Amino acid sequence: MHPKKEKTFVILKPDAVQRGLVGDILNRFERIGLKIVAMKMILPTEEMCLMHYNKDDAWMISKGENNVIKNRKELGLPIEKSALEYGKDIMRGLVEFMICSPVVVMVLEGNSAQAVVKRLVGTTEPATSDTGTIRGDLSLETYMLCDTDGGRAVRNLIHCTDPADGKEAAEREINVWFKPEEIIKWKSINEKMLYDVNLEGHLE
């Protein structure tokens, strides 16, 4: 696939929808030159969320140890479960959060789309994301607050495919939420300036 046709997947989570931030976030993607090739609002099911996140025990153990247990120790709270069980709690909380409200799912296309979106979104914890990123500008959430609130899911507005997971990760996530016929092939005027003007001659 040509680099300018690279696709990535994004979910605007319940907090982004409920806080009225959908337009602001979409504007950031469009402003940088990414093209929306699929988008819809949907009320996710538990099954869809579990298929989407597709996490194994190793991931849950890592999150339980490095997030929950670490924070509980810092807060002087007792360690009452194994790292695996705390990790499973994280996943349960995340799924419960994702199904509490409609979300907006979309496929974005453009040069280095996965890396560009990840840079715009920021790191997973909003409070430590850089100013200028979506999470850094629009949320003040911390892992510590989640743990002190009973281990709820982090409200970080958005999910995007991680480029570290490879091109196949975006394809897998897209296939959970969209049918092939829902991905629209179209040409935007912006693409002439971004990619084609020096290949096809002067703009007329």
FIKOLZA-1660 file (N, C-alpha, C; in steps of 0.1 Angstrom, whole numbers, plus 5000, padded with zeros to 4 digits):
% residues 204
   i   px   py   pz ch aa at
   1 5008 4988 5000  A  M  N
   1 5000 5000 5000  A  M CA
   1 5009 5013 5000  A  M  C
   2 5005 5022 4992  A  H  N
   2 5012 5035 4991  A  H CA
   2 5011 5042 5005  A  H  C
   3 5022 5048 5010  A  P  N
   3 5022 5055 5023  A  P CA
   3 5011 5065 5025  A  P  C
   4 5007 5072 5014  A  K  N
   4 4996 5082 5016  A  K CA
   4 4983 5075 5017  A  K  C
   5 4982 5062 5015  A  K  N
   5 4969 5055 5017  A  K CA
   5 4969 5047 5030  A  K  C
   6 4979 5049 5039  A  E  N
   6 4979 5042 5052  A  E CA
   6 4966 5046 5060  A  E  C
   7 4961 5036 5066  A  K  N
   7 4948 5038 5074  A  K CA
   7 4951 5035 5089  A  K  C
   8 4944 5042 5097  A  T  N
   8 4945 5040 5112  A  T CA
   8 4931 5041 5117  A  T  C
   9 4929 5036 5130  A  F  N
   9 4916 5035 5136  A  F CA
   9 4915 5043 5149  A  F  C
  10 4904 5050 5151  A  V  N
  10 4902 5058 5162  A  V CA
  10 4888 5056 5168  A  V  C
  11 4887 5056 5182  A  I  N
  11 4875 5057 5189  A  I CA
  11 4875 5069 5197  A  I  C
  12 4864 5077 5196  A  L  N
  12 4862 5088 5205  A  L CA
  12 4853 5082 5216  A  L  C
  13 4859 5081 5228  A  K  N
  13 4852 5074 5239  A  K CA
  13 4841 5081 5245  A  K  C
  14 4833 5075 5254  A  P  N
  14 4822 5081 5260  A  P CA
  14 4824 5095 5266  A  P  C
  15 4836 5097 5272  A  D  N
  15 4839 5110 5278  A  D CA
  15 4840 5121 5267  A  D  C
  16 4846 5118 5256  A  A  N
  16 4847 5127 5245  A  A CA
  16 4833 5131 5239  A  A  C
  17 4825 5121 5238  A  V  N
  17 4811 5123 5233  A  V CA
  17 4803 5132 5243  A  V  C
  18 4803 5127 5255  A  Q  N
  18 4795 5134 5266  A  Q CA
  18 4799 5148 5269  A  Q  C
  19 4812 5151 5267  A  R  N
  19 4817 5164 5270  A  R CA
  19 4817 5173 5258  A  R  C
  20 4811 5168 5247  A  G  N
  20 4809 5177 5235  A  G CA
  20 4822 5180 5228  A  G  C
  21 4832 5171 5228  A  L  N
  21 4845 5174 5222  A  L CA
  21 4848 5168 5209  A  L  C
  22 4837 5161 5203  A  V  N
  22 4839 5154 5190  A  V CA
  22 4844 5164 5179  A  V  C
  23 4837 5175 5178  A  G  N
  23 4841 5184 5168  A  G CA
  23 4855 5190 5169  A  G  C
  24 4859 5193 5181  A  D  N
  24 4873 5198 5184  A  D CA
  24 4883 5187 5180  A  D  C
  25 4881 5175 5183  A  I  N
  25 4890 5164 5180  A  I CA
  25 4891 5162 5165  A  I  C
  26 4879 5161 5159  A  L  N
  26 4879 5159 5144  A  L CA
  26 4886 5170 5137  A  L  C
  27 4885 5182 5142  A  N  N
  27 4891 5194 5136  A  N CA
  27 4907 5192 5136  A  N  C
  28 4912 5186 5147  A  R  N
  28 4926 5184 5147  A  R CA
  28 4931 5174 5137  A  R  C
  29 4923 5164 5135  A  F  N
  29 4927 5154 5125  A  F CA
  29 4926 5160 5111  A  F  C
  30 4915 5167 5108  A  E  N
  30 4914 5172 5094  A  E CA
  30 4924 5184 5092  A  E  C
  31 4927 5192 5102  A  R  N
  31 4936 5203 5100  A  R CA
  31 4950 5199 5096  A  R  C
  32 4954 5187 5101  A  I  N
  32 4968 5182 5098  A  I CA
  32 4968 5176 5084  A  I  C
  33 4957 5173 5078  A  G  N
  33 4956 5167 5065  A  G CA
  33 4952 5153 5064  A  G  C
  34 4947 5147 5075  A  L  N
  34 4942 5133 5074  A  L CA
  34 4928 5133 5068  A  L  C
  35 4925 5123 5061  A  K  N
  35 4912 5121 5055  A  K CA
  35 4903 5111 5062  A  K  C
  36 4891 5114 5065  A  I  N
  36 4881 5105 5071  A  I CA
  36 4876 5096 5060  A  I  C
  37 4878 5083 5061  A  V  N
  37 4872 5074 5051  A  V CA
  37 4861 5065 5056  A  V  C
  38 4858 5066 5069  A  A  N
  38 4847 5059 5075  A  A CA
  38 4845 5065 5089  A  A  C
  39 4832 5067 5093  A  M  N
  39 4829 5072 5106  A  M CA
  39 4814 5069 5109  A  M  C
  40 4812 5066 5122  A  K  N
  40 4798 5064 5126  A  K CA
  40 4797 5064 5142  A  K  C
  41 4785 5068 5147  A  M  N
  41 4783 5067 5161  A  M CA
  41 4777 5053 5164  A  M  C
  42 4781 5047 5175  A  I  N
  42 4776 5034 5178  A  I CA
  42 4776 5032 5193  A  I  C
  43 4767 5024 5198  A  L  N
  43 4767 5020 5212  A  L CA
  43 4773 5006 5213  A  L  C
  44 4786 5006 5218  A  P  N
  44 4793 4993 5217  A  P CA
  44 4787 4982 5226  A  P  C
  45 4789 4970 5222  A  T  N
  45 4786 4959 5231  A  T CA
  45 4798 4954 5238  A  T  C
  46 4796 4946 5249  A  E  N
  46 4808 4940 5256  A  E CA
  46 4816 4932 5247  A  E  C
  47 4809 4924 5238  A  E  N
  47 4816 4915 5229  A  E CA
  47 4825 4923 5220  A  E  C
  48 4820 4934 5214  A  M  N
  48 4828 4942 5205  A  M CA
  48 4841 4947 5212  A  M  C
  49 4839 4952 5224  A  C  N
  49 4850 4958 5232  A  C CA
  49 4861 4948 5235  A  C  C
  50 4857 4936 5239  A  L  N
  50 4866 4925 5242  A  L CA
  50 4874 4921 5229  A  L  C
  51 4867 4920 5218  A  M  N
  51 4873 4917 5205  A  M CA
  51 4883 4928 5201  A  M  C
  52 4879 4940 5204  A  H  N
  52 4888 4952 5200  A  H CA
  52 4901 4952 5209  A  H  C
  53 4899 4951 5222  A  Y  N
  53 4911 4952 5230  A  Y CA
  53 4920 4940 5230  A  Y  C
  54 4914 4928 5229  A  N  N
  54 4922 4916 5226  A  N CA
  54 4934 4914 5234  A  N  C
  55 4933 4916 5248  A  K  N
  55 4945 4916 5257  A  K CA
  55 4946 4902 5263  A  K  C
  56 4959 4898 5265  A  D  N
  56 4962 4885 5271  A  D CA
  56 4965 4886 5285  A  D  C
  57 4968 4875 5292  A  D  N
  57 4971 4876 5306  A  D CA
  57 4984 4883 5309  A  D  C
  58 4994 4883 5300  A  A  N
  58 5006 4890 5302  A  A CA
  58 5004 4905 5303  A  A  C
  59 4995 4910 5294  A  W  N
  59 4991 4924 5295  A  W CA
  59 4985 4928 5308  A  W  C
  60 4976 4919 5313  A  M  N
  60 4968 4922 5325  A  M CA
  60 4978 4921 5337  A  M  C
  61 4987 4912 5337  A  I  N
  61 4997 4911 5348  A  I CA
  61 5005 4924 5349  A  I  C
  62 5010 4928 5337  A  S  N
  62 5018 4940 5336  A  S CA
  62 5010 4953 5341  A  S  C
  63 4998 4954 5337  A  K  N
  63 4990 4966 5341  A  K CA
  63 4987 4965 5356  A  K  C
  64 4984 4953 5361  A  G  N
  64 4981 4951 5375  A  G CA
  64 4993 4955 5384  A  G  C
  65 5005 4950 5379  A  E  N
  65 5017 4952 5387  A  E CA
  65 5022 4967 5386  A  E  C
  66 5023 4972 5374  A  N  N
  66 5029 4985 5372  A  N CA
  66 5020 4997 5374  A  N  C
  67 5007 4994 5374  A  N  N
  67 4997 5005 5376  A  N CA
  67 4991 5004 5390  A  N  C
  68 4982 4994 5391  A  V  N
  68 4974 4993 5403  A  V CA
  68 4982 4990 5416  A  V  C
  69 4990 4980 5416  A  I  N
  69 4998 4976 5428  A  I CA
  69 5008 4987 5432  A  I  C
  70 5014 4993 5422  A  K  N
  70 5024 5004 5424  A  K CA
  70 5017 5016 5431  A  K  C
  71 5005 5019 5425  A  N  N
  71 4998 5031 5431  A  N CA
  71 4992 5028 5445  A  N  C
  72 4987 5016 5447  A  R  N
  72 4982 5012 5460  A  R CA
  72 4993 5013 5471  A  R  C
  73 5005 5008 5467  A  K  N
  73 5016 5009 5476  A  K CA
  73 5019 5023 5480  A  K  C
  74 5019 5032 5470  A  E  N
  74 5022 5046 5472  A  E CA
  74 5012 5053 5481  A  E  C
  75 4999 5048 5480  A  L  N
  75 4988 5054 5488  A  L CA
  75 4987 5047 5501  A  L  C
  76 4995 5037 5504  A  G  N
  76 4994 5030 5516  A  G CA
  76 4982 5021 5518  A  G  C
  77 4977 5016 5506  A  L  N
  77 4965 5008 5506  A  L CA
  77 4969 4993 5505  A  L  C
  78 4961 4984 5511  A  P  N
  78 4965 4970 5511  A  P CA
  78 4965 4964 5497  A  P  C
  79 4974 4954 5495  A  I  N
  79 4973 4947 5482  A  I CA
  79 4965 4934 5484  A  I  C
  80 4953 4934 5479  A  E  N
  80 4943 4924 5482  A  E CA
  80 4941 4913 5471  A  E  C
  81 4947 4916 5459  A  K  N
  81 4946 4907 5448  A  K CA
  81 4959 4905 5441  A  K  C
  82 4960 4895 5432  A  S  N
  82 4972 4893 5424  A  S CA
  82 4972 4903 5413  A  S  C
  83 4984 4905 5407  A  A  N
  83 4985 4914 5396  A  A CA
  83 4976 4911 5385  A  A  C
  84 4974 4898 5382  A  L  N
  84 4965 4893 5372  A  L CA
  84 4951 4898 5374  A  L  C
  85 4946 4896 5387  A  E  N
  85 4932 4900 5390  A  E CA
  85 4930 4915 5389  A  E  C
  86 4940 4922 5394  A  Y  N
  86 4939 4937 5392  A  Y CA
  86 4939 4941 5378  A  Y  C
  87 4947 4934 5369  A  G  N
  87 4946 4936 5355  A  G CA
  87 4933 4933 5349  A  G  C
  88 4927 4922 5353  A  K  N
  88 4913 4919 5348  A  K CA
  88 4903 4929 5353  A  K  C
  89 4905 4935 5365  A  D  N
  89 4896 4946 5369  A  D CA
  89 4897 4958 5360  A  D  C
  90 4910 4961 5355  A  I  N
  90 4912 4972 5346  A  I CA
  90 4904 4969 5333  A  I  C
  91 4905 4957 5328  A  M  N
  91 4898 4954 5316  A  M CA
  91 4883 4955 5318  A  M  C
  92 4878 4949 5329  A  R  N
  92 4863 4950 5332  A  R CA
  92 4859 4964 5333  A  R  C
  93 4866 4972 5340  A  G  N
  93 4863 4986 5341  A  G CA
  93 4863 4994 5328  A  G  C
  94 4872 4990 5319  A  L  N
  94 4873 4997 5306  A  L CA
  94 4861 4993 5298  A  L  C
  95 4858 4981 5298  A  V  N
  95 4846 4976 5290  A  V CA
  95 4833 4983 5295  A  V  C
  96 4832 4983 5308  A  E  N
  96 4820 4989 5314  A  E CA
  96 4819 5004 5310  A  E  C
  97 4830 5011 5310  A  F  N
  97 4830 5025 5306  A  F CA
  97 4827 5026 5291  A  F  C
  98 4832 5018 5283  A  M  N
  98 4830 5019 5269  A  M CA
  98 4816 5017 5264  A  M  C
  99 4808 5009 5272  A  I  N
  99 4795 5006 5268  A  I CA
  99 4784 5014 5275  A  I  C
 100 4789 5024 5283  A  C  N
 100 4780 5033 5291  A  C CA
 100 4773 5044 5282  A  C  C
 101 4778 5046 5270  A  S  N
 101 4774 5057 5262  A  S CA
 101 4778 5055 5248  A  S  C
 102 4772 5062 5238  A  P  N
 102 4776 5061 5224  A  P CA
 102 4791 5065 5223  A  P  C
 103 4798 5059 5213  A  V  N
 103 4811 5064 5210  A  V CA
 103 4811 5067 5195  A  V  C
 104 4821 5074 5190  A  V  N
 104 4823 5076 5176  A  V CA
 104 4835 5069 5171  A  V  C
 105 4833 5060 5161  A  V  N
 105 4845 5052 5156  A  V CA
 105 4848 5057 5142  A  V  C
 106 4860 5057 5138  A  M  N
 106 4864 5062 5125  A  M CA
 106 4877 5056 5120  A  M  C
 107 4878 5057 5107  A  V  N
 107 4890 5053 5100  A  V CA
 107 4896 5065 5093  A  V  C
 108 4909 5068 5096  A  L  N
 108 4915 5079 5090  A  L CA
 108 4926 5075 5080  A  L  C
 109 4928 5082 5070  A  E  N
 109 4938 5078 5060  A  E CA
 109 4947 5090 5057  A  E  C
 110 4960 5086 5054  A  G  N
 110 4970 5096 5050  A  G CA
 110 4984 5091 5053  A  G  C
 111 4994 5099 5049  A  N  N
 111 5008 5096 5050  A  N CA
 111 5011 5093 5065  A  N  C
 112 5017 5082 5068  A  S  N
 112 5021 5078 5082  A  S CA
 112 5009 5081 5092  A  S  C
 113 4997 5077 5088  A  A  N
 113 4985 5080 5096  A  A CA
 113 4986 5075 5110  A  A  C
 114 4991 5062 5112  A  Q  N
 114 4992 5057 5125  A  Q CA
 114 5001 5065 5134  A  Q  C
 115 5012 5069 5130  A  A  N
 115 5022 5076 5138  A  A CA
 115 5017 5091 5140  A  A  C
 116 5011 5097 5130  A  V  N
 116 5006 5110 5131  A  V CA
 116 4995 5111 5141  A  V  C
 117 4985 5102 5140  A  V  N
 117 4974 5102 5150  A  V CA
 117 4979 5100 5164  A  V  C
 118 4989 5090 5166  A  K  N
 118 4994 5088 5179  A  K CA
 118 5001 5100 5185  A  K  C
 119 5008 5107 5177  A  R  N
 119 5014 5120 5181  A  R CA
 119 5004 5130 5185  A  R  C
 120 4993 5132 5177  A  L  N
 120 4983 5141 5181  A  L CA
 120 4976 5138 5193  A  L  C
 121 4974 5125 5196  A  V  N
 121 4966 5120 5207  A  V CA
 121 4973 5122 5220  A  V  C
 122 4986 5118 5220  A  G  N
 122 4994 5119 5233  A  G CA
 122 4995 5106 5240  A  G  C
 123 5002 5106 5251  A  T  N
 123 5003 5093 5259  A  T CA
 123 4991 5089 5266  A  T  C
 124 4990 5077 5271  A  T  N
 124 4978 5071 5276  A  T CA
 124 4972 5079 5288  A  T  C
 125 4981 5084 5297  A  E  N
 125 4977 5091 5309  A  E CA
 125 4976 5106 5305  A  E  C
 126 4964 5112 5305  A  P  N
 126 4963 5126 5301  A  P CA
 126 4972 5136 5308  A  P  C
 127 4973 5134 5321  A  A  N
 127 4980 5144 5329  A  A CA
 127 4995 5145 5326  A  A  C
 128 5000 5134 5320  A  T  N
 128 5014 5134 5316  A  T CA
 128 5016 5136 5301  A  T  C
 129 5005 5137 5294  A  S  N
 129 5007 5140 5279  A  S CA
 129 5011 5154 5277  A  S  C
 130 5018 5156 5266  A  D  N
 130 5023 5170 5263  A  D CA
 130 5012 5179 5260  A  D  C
 131 5014 5192 5264  A  T  N
 131 5005 5203 5260  A  T CA
 131 5006 5203 5244  A  T  C
 132 4994 5205 5238  A  G  N
 132 4993 5205 5224  A  G CA
 132 4987 5192 5219  A  G  C
 133 4987 5181 5227  A  T  N
 133 4981 5169 5223  A  T CA
 133 4966 5169 5227  A  T  C
 134 4958 5160 5221  A  I  N
 134 4944 5159 5225  A  I CA
 134 4942 5156 5240  A  I  C
 135 4949 5146 5244  A  R  N
 135 4948 5142 5259  A  R CA
 135 4954 5153 5268  A  R  C
 136 4965 5158 5264  A  G  N
 136 4972 5169 5272  A  G CA
 136 4964 5181 5273  A  G  C
 137 4957 5185 5263  A  D  N
 137 4949 5198 5263  A  D CA
 137 4935 5196 5268  A  D  C
 138 4929 5184 5267  A  L  N
 138 4915 5183 5270  A  L CA
 138 4911 5175 5282  A  L  C
 139 4921 5169 5289  A  S  N
 139 4918 5161 5301  A  S CA
 139 4929 5163 5311  A  S  C
 140 4924 5161 5324  A  L  N
 140 4934 5162 5335  A  L CA
 140 4934 5149 5343  A  L  C
 141 4930 5138 5337  A  E  N
 141 4929 5125 5343  A  E CA
 141 4943 5119 5347  A  E  C
 142 4944 5112 5358  A  T  N
 142 4956 5105 5362  A  T CA
 142 4953 5091 5366  A  T  C
 143 4963 5082 5364  A  Y  N
 143 4961 5068 5369  A  Y CA
 143 4958 5068 5384  A  Y  C
 144 4965 5077 5391  A  M  N
 144 4963 5077 5406  A  M CA
 144 4949 5080 5410  A  M  C
 145 4942 5089 5403  A  L  N
 145 4928 5092 5406  A  L CA
 145 4920 5080 5403  A  L  C
 146 4922 5073 5392  A  C  N
 146 4915 5061 5388  A  C CA
 146 4915 5051 5399  A  C  C
 147 4927 5049 5405  A  D  N
 147 4929 5039 5415  A  D CA
 147 4923 5043 5428  A  D  C
 148 4923 5056 5431  A  T  N
 148 4917 5060 5444  A  T CA
 148 4902 5061 5443  A  T  C
 149 4897 5061 5430  A  D  N
 149 4882 5061 5428  A  D CA
 149 4877 5046 5426  A  D  C
 150 4885 5037 5431  A  G  N
 150 4880 5023 5431  A  G CA
 150 4884 5015 5419  A  G  C
 151 4894 5020 5412  A  G  N
 151 4900 5013 5401  A  G CA
 151 4892 5014 5388  A  G  C
 152 4885 5026 5386  A  R  N
 152 4877 5028 5374  A  R CA
 152 4887 5030 5362  A  R  C
 153 4881 5029 5350  A  A  N
 153 4888 5031 5338  A  A CA
 153 4893 5046 5336  A  A  C
 154 4904 5047 5330  A  V  N
 154 4910 5061 5328  A  V CA
 154 4901 5068 5318  A  V  C
 155 4897 5080 5320  A  R  N
 155 4889 5088 5311  A  R CA
 155 4899 5096 5302  A  R  C
 156 4904 5090 5291  A  N  N
 156 4914 5097 5283  A  N CA
 156 4909 5100 5269  A  N  C
 157 4896 5101 5267  A  L  N
 157 4889 5106 5256  A  L CA
 157 4890 5098 5243  A  L  C
 158 4900 5091 5240  A  I  N
 158 4902 5086 5227  A  I CA
 158 4911 5073 5227  A  I  C
 159 4908 5064 5218  A  H  N
 159 4917 5053 5215  A  H CA
 159 4922 5055 5201  A  H  C
 160 4935 5052 5199  A  C  N
 160 4940 5051 5185  A  C CA
 160 4949 5039 5184  A  C  C
 161 4950 5034 5172  A  T  N
 161 4959 5022 5169  A  T CA
 161 4973 5027 5173  A  T  C
 162 4980 5018 5180  A  D  N
 162 4994 5021 5184  A  D CA
 162 5003 5016 5172  A  D  C
 163 5011 5025 5166  A  P  N
 163 5020 5022 5155  A  P CA
 163 5030 5011 5159  A  P  C
 164 5033 5010 5172  A  A  N
 164 5042 4999 5177  A  A CA
 164 5037 4985 5175  A  A  C
 165 5023 4984 5173  A  D  N
 165 5017 4971 5171  A  D CA
 165 5017 4967 5156  A  D  C
 166 5022 4976 5147  A  G  N
 166 5023 4972 5133  A  G CA
 166 5010 4976 5125  A  G  C
 167 5012 4976 5112  A  K  N
 167 5001 4979 5103  A  K CA
 167 4989 4970 5104  A  K  C
 168 4992 4957 5108  A  E  N
 168 4981 4947 5109  A  E CA
 168 4972 4950 5120  A  E  C
 169 4977 4957 5131  A  A  N
 169 4969 4961 5142  A  A CA
 169 4957 4970 5138  A  A  C
 170 4960 4980 5129  A  A  N
 170 4949 4989 5124  A  A CA
 170 4939 4981 5116  A  A  C
 171 4944 4972 5108  A  E  N
 171 4934 4964 5100  A  E CA
 171 4925 4955 5109  A  E  C
 172 4931 4949 5119  A  R  N
 172 4923 4941 5128  A  R CA
 172 4913 4949 5136  A  R  C
 173 4917 4961 5141  A  E  N
 173 4907 4969 5148  A  E CA
 173 4896 4975 5139  A  E  C
 174 4900 4979 5127  A  I  N
 174 4890 4984 5117  A  I CA
 174 4879 4973 5114  A  I  C
 175 4884 4960 5113  A  N  N
 175 4875 4949 5110  A  N CA
 175 4865 4946 5121  A  N  C
 176 4869 4950 5134  A  V  N
 176 4859 4948 5145  A  V CA
 176 4847 4957 5143  A  V  C
 177 4850 4969 5139  A  W  N
 177 4839 4979 5139  A  W CA
 177 4833 4983 5126  A  W  C
 178 4840 4980 5115  A  F  N
 178 4834 4983 5102  A  F CA
 178 4834 4971 5092  A  F  C
 179 4824 4971 5084  A  K  N
 179 4824 4962 5072  A  K CA
 179 4832 4968 5061  A  K  C
 180 4838 4960 5052  A  P  N
 180 4846 4965 5041  A  P CA
 180 4838 4976 5033  A  P  C
 181 4825 4974 5031  A  E  N
 181 4818 4983 5022  A  E CA
 181 4816 4997 5029  A  E  C
 182 4818 4998 5042  A  E  N
 182 4817 5010 5049  A  E CA
 182 4829 5019 5048  A  E  C
 183 4840 5014 5043  A  I  N
 183 4852 5022 5040  A  I CA
 183 4851 5028 5027  A  I  C
 184 4850 5041 5026  A  I  N
 184 4847 5049 5014  A  I CA
 184 4860 5053 5007  A  I  C
 185 4862 5050 4994  A  K  N
 185 4873 5055 4986  A  K CA
 185 4869 5067 4979  A  K  C
 186 4876 5078 4983  A  W  N
 186 4873 5091 4977  A  W CA
 186 4885 5100 4977  A  W  C
 187 4884 5110 4968  A  K  N
 187 4896 5119 4966  A  K CA
 187 4892 5133 4971  A  K  C
 188 4900 5138 4980  A  S  N
 188 4898 5152 4986  A  S CA
 188 4906 5162 4978  A  S  C
 189 4901 5174 4978  A  I  N
 189 4909 5185 4972  A  I CA
 189 4922 5187 4979  A  I  C
 190 4922 5185 4992  A  N  N
 190 4935 5187 5000  A  N CA
 190 4946 5178 4995  A  N  C
 191 4942 5166 4990  A  E  N
 191 4952 5156 4986  A  E CA
 191 4960 5162 4974  A  E  C
 192 4954 5170 4966  A  K  N
 192 4961 5176 4954  A  K CA
 192 4973 5184 4959  A  K  C
 193 4971 5192 4970  A  M  N
 193 4982 5200 4975  A  M CA
 193 4992 5192 4983  A  M  C
 194 4987 5182 4991  A  L  N
 194 4995 5174 5000  A  L CA
 194 5004 5165 4992  A  L  C
 195 4999 5159 4982  A  Y  N
 195 5006 5148 4975  A  Y CA
 195 5009 5149 4960  A  Y  C
 196 5000 5155 4953  A  D  N
 196 5000 5153 4939  A  D CA
 196 5004 5165 4930  A  D  C
 197 5004 5177 4936  A  V  N
 197 5006 5189 4928  A  V CA
 197 5019 5189 4920  A  V  C
 198 5030 5184 4925  A  N  N
 198 5042 5184 4918  A  N CA
 198 5044 5172 4909  A  N  C
 199 5034 5162 4910  A  L  N
 199 5034 5151 4901  A  L CA
 199 5026 5154 4889  A  L  C
 200 5015 5162 4890  A  E  N
 200 5006 5164 4880  A  E CA
 200 5007 5178 4873  A  E  C
 201 5016 5186 4878  A  G  N
 201 5017 5199 4872  A  G CA
 201 5010 5210 4881  A  G  C
 202 5008 5221 4875  A  H  N
 202 5002 5233 4882  A  H CA
 202 4988 5231 4885  A  H  C
 203 4983 5237 4896  A  L  N
 203 4969 5237 4899  A  L CA
 203 4962 5246 4889  A  L  C
 204 4951 5242 4885  A  E  N
 204 4944 5251 4875  A  E CA
 204 4930 5255 4881  A  E  C
% end
